Amino acid sequence: MRTLLTCVLAAFGGAVLLVPLCRLAAFRLGLVARPKEDRWHSKPTPMLGGIAIAVPTLVIGPFVIPHAEIWVPAVCCGLMFLVGLFDDVVPLKPSTKLVGEIALASVLLFFGYRLQWVDSLTLDALLTLVWLVGITNALNLLDNMDGLCGGVAAIAGAALLISLYPTVGVNATTIFLALVLGSTLGFLVFNLHPASIFMGDSGSLFLGLALGVTALQNPATGAGSSNILSVVAAPLLVLLIPIFDTTLVTLSRLFSGRRPSQGGRDHSSHRLVAIGLSERKAVLVLWVLAAMGGVVGSLLQRPREDYLIPAALFVLAMIVFAAYLARVRVYDDPAAVLKNGGITPFVVQFMYKRRVLEVALDVCLVSLAYYAAYRVRFEGPEFATFFPSFLASFPLVLGVQMVVFFIVGVYRGVWRYFGLMDGVVLAKGVLFGTVAHVFLILYLYRFENYSRGVFVIYASLLMLFLAGSRASFRLISEYVRRRREGQRLVIYGAGDAGSMAVRELLNDERVVYRMLGFIDDDPNKHRTRVQGYPVLGSYDSLVSLVRGGAVDSVVVSTRLVDAGRLRQLQELCTECRVNLSRLHFNFERVVQAS
């Protein structure tokens, strides 16, 4: 461990010393990233930070690792660094970079670096090429906001190092990872917002291939390995954020008629900023998710299936998170894209309704709930005894439950407006489905080798999973709304009209509001919450807030305010330069019944 810590510190020091030199050289040579419409930064920034990441790793490595054990990945990563550096100096076509990535991935494959996910050597070779090229490009695409790529790479590198060390100790792979981690952290000191230097393609491509090849060194892999969680899921989860971002961006661009290689402000980080987070908070959210993926991936390295349930829940939560980010508007109006022939009406309809994805997610949730129910009910050897019963009944449970969901109307709701009555529909679907399972198994198997407790646990877990997934859209929206910057809003009137005003104003895309709370003259409502927002007091409290400069907009939603008070409020808001609006209800009769 002391050797690895020394490598981290040595690479960190080398990067810290090199970054100022790289920054000076970039300015001298004119290698500066200029602000563009499809780029995030707003000022010219030097681009040679990748040198400070690659050089300490490649220079220190041969001194601490036997030459024969390091030269293949080190040389390939060094050549990838040169490809990226050339692209920083003389921009290359995406196809040219792709050819270089495939060639270097083929060299690694030739020297025996494989995923070993499947028994077929041919298929495994193709999967390895896709993995190495995919991870390399994923890190390259992730370099779209200050500190994002470097931070995620450092977290993934630390997770890989922590998961490998207990099994392999100090060897060529862990030392190489320690050097990459140290140099990345040293660069990150200068790349945090506001960044004074960018890593450029030289840094992102180097990090992508370095992490991709070290993730292949999973000690659980190998021909005949039965631990599919360690072999496949662990590396995917450790590098989940680059994979997540690349998949989201690629599918979004394809569905909107854009080329996947086309740049733009449509990455997960940009979408988080679009819904109201600051740049620092958006990067922090992705860092936290990367760390969670690293923890779950490291747990899956252990030969226990107990970690399948939290891993599956984390992946499903990320899928719901992706669905939420996908609905954030980052392109032109879909109708305009459709007019230009960039997307078919079927895709527009599919993206709008998202019913197929809802059904697919529910299939996963039903499967997970039933499996988890058996895991909770039976422990140790007892689980193996009852596992055949699970396998025999699983198709029946899944099929019947999905049919019941369809019959009771689970797929008629809209997640964005999930409420109490939608929860009642879910409860009916779970209850009727569970009763149908019990009677069907009683009829087919006379309930031999089955436990009633399993179905009670199953119903409880499934209801929790379904309600959580549906309510997640509202929870995320509310969380973001409470923390985003915008006009500070107070609503005068904490009744039904005020609740409706909150929903309408906070969903208005033209003006960004930050809801502070309600004002109401009814003392019984004081110190209560409406729609999750506090009732701040009576009219006197509103006067204090306005005069104190704590409010930007006031909306009057109650009809009970008299003309004199309304006139006083208008004069007060005019004096303090606060926006004042009033919510009116006006029903227009279109047809008069005779």
N, C-alpha and C positions, 0 to 999 in steps of 0.2 A: 504493500500500500504506500510506503514511503517513496518508492520509486515512481509510482504513478503521480503522487502529489508533486514530486520534484519536476516531473515532465510537464504537468499542468502549469506550474509556476514559471518554469523556464520559457515555455511557449508564450505564456501571458506576457512576460517581460519583453520578449522579442517583438511581439506584436505592438505593445505600447511604444517601444522605441521606433518601430518602423512606420507607424501611421503618420506622424508629422512629416517624415521624409517623403512618404508617398503623396501626401497632400500637397507638399511644396512642388514635387515633380509634376503632379497633375496640373497644377496651375501654370507651371513653366511651359509645359508641352501643350497646353490648351485642351487637355482631356477632362472636360467639365460637362456634367449633365445639365443641359439647359431646360428650363421649365417648358412643358408642352401641354397641350389640351388633354392628352390621354395619360399624363403623368401626374403624380401627386405633389411633388415638391414645388416650391414657389420661388426658389432662388438658385442660381448656379452653384453646383456642388461637385467637388473633385470625385473621380471615379476609380482610382487605383487602390482602393482599400483591400481588394482581394490579394494583393501582394503581401500585405501584412498578415494575412491568414495562412497563405500557402507556404511562404518562404520559411518561417520558423518551424513549421511541421516538417518540411522536406529537408531542411538543413540539420536540425537537431536529431531527427529520426535515425539516420545511419550511425550516429555516435552511441546510441543507447539500445539499438536493436541489431541483432546479428544480420548481416547484409542479405544472406540468403532468405531470411524470413520476411523481409519487408520490401524488397525491391520491386516485386510485381505490382502490388497495389500502389506503392509510392510513385513508381514511374508512370502508371496509368493516370493517377490523380494529378501528377505534375503535368502530363501532356494535356489533360483536360483543362488545367489551369492556363496553359499556354493558348489553347483554343479560345477560352473566354477572354484572355488578355488581348489576343488579336482582334476579337470581336469588339472589345472596348475601344481599341485604337482605330480599326477599320471595320465598320459594321458588316457582319456576315449575314447571308440569307439564312432563314430558319432551317431550310433543307441542308445547307452546308454544315451547320452545327450538328444537325441530326445525324448526318453521315459520320462525323467525327465521334459522336457519342456511341453510335452503333459499333464503330471500329474498335474503340477502346473497351467497350463491354464485351466484344468478341474475344479480345486478348485475355481479359480476365476469365472468361469462360474456358478458353483454351488451357489455361493454367489451373483449372480445377475449381474455380470459384462458382458454386452452384447453390440454388435455393434448396434443392432436394425436397421439394414439396410432393412430388409424385414419383412413382416407380419407373415410369417411362422416361428414359434418358433424353429422347428427342423432345418430348413435351416439356421436360424440366429445363432443357437448354433454352427453348423459346421463352418460357416463363422467366428465366433468369435474365435474358436480354431485355424483356419488357420491364422487369423490375429495375434493373440498373439504369436504363434509359429513362424510365418513368420517374424514378426518384430524383435523378439529376435534373430533369426538366421541372419537376415539382418545386424543388428549392429555388430554381431560377425564376419561376413565376411568382413565388412567395416573396421575392425581394421587391416589394411594392410600397413599403411604408417604413419610416425610420425605426430601426431596431427590430423589425418583425422577423426577417429571415435569420439574422444572427442570433436572436433570442431563441427562436424555435429550434434552430440547429444546435445551440448549446444545450437546451433542455433534452433534445433527442439524444445527443451524444452522451450526456450524463446518464440518461436512462439506460442506454446500451451498455455503458461502462459498469454501472451498478449491477445490471443483470448478468453480465459476463464474468465479472471478477470472482464471485463465490465459486464458480465452476472451473474456470481456466486459470485463475490467478493472474500473475504478471507474465504476460507473453507478448508476442509481436502485435497482436490485435488490440489488446487493452492499452499498450503503450502508445500505439498509433492513435487510438481514440483519445487518450489523455492529451496528446500533443494538439490534436484538432480542437479539443474542448478548450485548452488553454489559449491558443491563438485566437479562437472565436471570441472568447470572453475579453481578451485584450483589445480586439477590434471594436467590440460592442461598447466599450467605454466611450468611443468617439462617434458611435453610430446611433446612440439614443437620441430621441427627439429633444431639441432640433439637431439633426445630424450635421456634422462638419465634414463627413466623407462618406461615400457609398462604396460598397464592396464591388459593384459591377459584376459582369458576367464571369470574370475571372474568379471571383470569390464564391458566387452562388453555384457555379458549375463544379468547382473544386469541392465545396461542401456536399453537394448532392451526390457526387460519385463516392466521396469518402464515407459518408453515412450509409449509402446503398451497399457498398462492398463490405463494410464492417458488420452490417446487419445480417450478412450471409453467414457469419461465423457463429451461428447459434449452436451451442453444444448439444441441444436436443435433436437437431436435424441429423439425417443420415438414412441410408437405405434401411427400410424395415422399421423405422421409428413409428411408434403407434400414438405418440402424443401430438395429435393434430393441432391442439391449442397452442403448444409451444412452437411447433414448426411453422404454422401459417399465421395465426392470429397475433402472436406476440410482436413480430416485426412490423406488421401492419398497424398495430395500435401505437407502437413507439413513434412511428413516422406518420401518424394519422393526420395531423394538421396540414402538412404539404399535400398529402393525397386528397384530403377533404377539399382544400382550396382549389386544387387543379381540376378535380371532378366537377365542382360547382361552376367554375369559370368555363370549362370546356362545354358542358351541357347547356349552360345559359347562352353562350355565344352561338352554338349550333342551332338551338331553338329560336334564336332571334335573327337567324340568317347571317351571322358573322363568321369569319374565319377563326378557328381556335388560336392561331398564331397572332391574331390582331390584338394590339394593346388596348387598354381601356381601364376605366375606373369601375370595374365590376367584380373585383375580388372580394373575398369575405371581409377583409379589413375595411374596404371602401363602403361596403354595405352597412357595416356596424356604425361607421361615421354618418352615413346617410340617415340612419334611424335616430340619431341624436347624440351618440357617444363622441367624446373628444378623441383625437388621434392617440393620445397616450392610453386612454381607457380601452380603445379598440384593440391596440396591440397587447395590452395587459390581459384582456379577455382571451385572446388566442394563445398567449403564453400559458395561462391557467389551464385551458383545454389541452394544450400540448403536454403539460405536466401531468394532468389526469390520465391522458392516454399513455404516457410513459410509465406511470405507476401501475395501471392495469396491465399493460404489456409485460412489465417486469414480473408481476404476480403470475402471469400465465406461463412464465418460464419454469415454474415449479410443477412437478408432476402430480397435480391435484386438480380434479374437475370441479372443486367447490367454487373456483373463481369464474366458472362459465357464466353464472347468473349475473354478477356485477359487470362482467365484460359485455354481455349481451345488452344489459340495460344501458350501459354507457354508449354503445354503438347505436341503439335505437334512439337515445336522447340526441345524439349527433345528427341522426337522420331527420328528426323533428326540427332541430336547429337549422339544418340545411334548408328544409322546406320553408321555414320562416324567413330566412335570408333570401331565398329565391323569389319571394313575393315583393321584396323591396325594389322599387322602380329605379333602375340605373340606365335604362335605354329609352329610346323614343317610344311614343305611343304604339302599342301592338298593331293598331289598325294601319299606321303608316308603314310599318315593316311588312305587313301582309300585302299592302298595295304594291310594294316594290318586289314582291315575289320571293321574299326571304323566308317565309314560313307558311305552312299549309293551314287551312282552316281547321283541320283535325287537330293539329298541334296546339293551336290557339285554344280550342275547346278543351283539350286535354289539360293544358296548363291552367286554364281557368277553373275547372271543376276539381281536378286533382283526385277524383274518386278512385282511380286505379291505385294510386299511391296509398290512399287511406285503407283500401282493402288489403294491400300487400303488408302494410304496417300492422294491421289487426291480425293477420295470419301469424306474424312474428310474435305479437303480444299473447295470443291464445296459446301458441306453442310454448312460449317461455313460462307463462303462468302455470300450465299443466305440468311441465317438467319441474318447475320450482316447487309445486305442491308436493310432488313425490319426494323431492330432496328434503323439504322441511318435515314431512311426515315420517320418512324412513331414513335412518342414519346408518353409516358403515355397511357391514355385510347385509343388513336387512334390506337396504336399497337394491342390492344386486338380486336378492330373492324376488322382489316385487317388480323389477325392471321389465321382465317379459310381459307382465300385465299392462304396464305403461305402453309398451310397443304395440300390443294388440289393440288397445282401446284408443290410442292417439289419433289414428285417421278418423274414427267415428266422432271423437270429441271435436276435432278441428272442423270437419265437414258440417256437422250439425250446428255448431256454434255460429259459423259464418252464415248459414241459411237463416237461423233465428235472427241474427243481426239484421239481415236484409228484410225479413218479414216485419219486424217491429219498427223499422224506419231509422236505424242507426245512421245510415248513409244519406239522410236527407238534411242533416244539420250542417252548419257552417262553423268551423273551428274558431274563427275570429270572433264569433258572437256566442260562444259556448256559455250556457247559463243553467239555472236550476232545472228547468224542464228537459233540457238535453241530458242532464244527469239522470233524471227519472227514466228517460228512454233507454239509456245505457243500463241502468239497474234492471229494467224489465228484460232486456236482451240477455244479460248475464243470468238472471234468475230462471227464465224460461229455458235457456240453453242448458243450464246445469241440471234442472229437473229432467229435461229430455235425455241428457247423457245417462243419468242414473237409471231411468226406466229402460232405456235401450240396452245398457249393460246388464241390468237385471234380467231382461228378456233373453239376451244372447248367451250370457255366461252365468246366470243365476247369482251374480255378484260374488262368485267364489274368487278368492285371492285379490279382492278389491276392498278399499277402505272408504267408508263414508267421510272420514276426516279429510281425505285427499280432496274431495269435491267441495267441502266447506272452505278449505284453504285456497283451492283453485278459484272459487267464485270471489273470495275476498281479494286475492291478488289481481285477478283480471279486472275487477272493478277499479282497483287502485291504478293499474296500468292505463286503462282506457280513460279514466277521468283525468289522470295526469297528462296524458298525451294531448287530449282535447283542450284542457285548460292551459296548456303550456303556451299557446299563442297569446292568450290574454295576459298571462303572467309576464311573459317577456315584454309585451307591449307596455304593460303598466310599469314594469321596472325601468324600462328605457324612458318612458314619459316623465317619470319622477326625477330623473337625473340629467335630462338633456337641458341644454340652454335654450332660452326663448323668452317671449314676453311673459312676465309674471302675472298670472291671472287669478282673480278672485270673483266668485259668483255670489250675487246677492239673492238668496233664496235657496234653502236646502230641501226643497220639496221634489216632487216628480219632475217638474219643469227644469229644476236645476240639474237633476241627474241626466236628463236628456241633453241639456246644454253642454255638460261635460263631454258626453260621447261625441256630439257633433263637432265641438270646437277642437278636441284633441285629435280627431280624425281628419281635420281640415289640413290638406297638404299645402295650402297657400301661405298659411301663417303658422309658425311654430310657437306653441304655448307651453308654459310650465305652470301647472295647476298648483296654487298654494292652499286653497281651501274655500270653504263657504262662509257666508255671513247670513245670519238669520236672527230676527227679532224675538223668536220664540225661545225663552230661557231653557225650556226642557230639551232643546236640541244642542245646547252648548256642551262642549266636552264630549261630543259624540262624533261618529264618522259616517259619512255618506259617500257611497261609491269608493270607499277606502281613503277619502280625504277628510281632514278635520273640519269641524264647524268652529271657526275662529272667534266667534262672539257676535255681538249685536252691531247696530249701525255705528255706535261710538267706536267700536274696534276698527271698523272700516275707515272711519275718518282718521284715526291714528295711523293706520297703515298707509293711506294715501298721502297724508302730510309728512310722514316719515320717509317717503320715497321708496317704500317696499313693494309697491304695486305698479305695474305698467298698464294693465287693462282691467276694467270692471264690467261685468255683464249682469244686468238686472233681469232675473228670471221670474220673480214673483209678481203676481197681479195685485197683491195687497198693499204695495207701497203707495202712499197718497201723493197727490200732485205736488204738495209743498215740499215734502222730503225729496222727491225726485228732482225738483228744481234746485234744492240745496246741493244735492249730489252733483248735478250738472255744473253748478258754479264752482264747486270744490275741485272737480276733475279738470275743468278749464283752467283754473288757477294753478294747479299742480302739474298740468300737461300730462294727464292720464287719459287713456282711451276709455270712453264710456259707450256701452251698447245696451240695447234692451231686446229681450226675446219676446216676439209677438206670436200669437196663435191666430190664424185666420183660415177657417174652413170655407172653401168656396163650393157652393152647391152646383153641381154640373147637371144633374137630372132631377127634376121636381116630380115626385110621385103624385099622381092624380087621385 
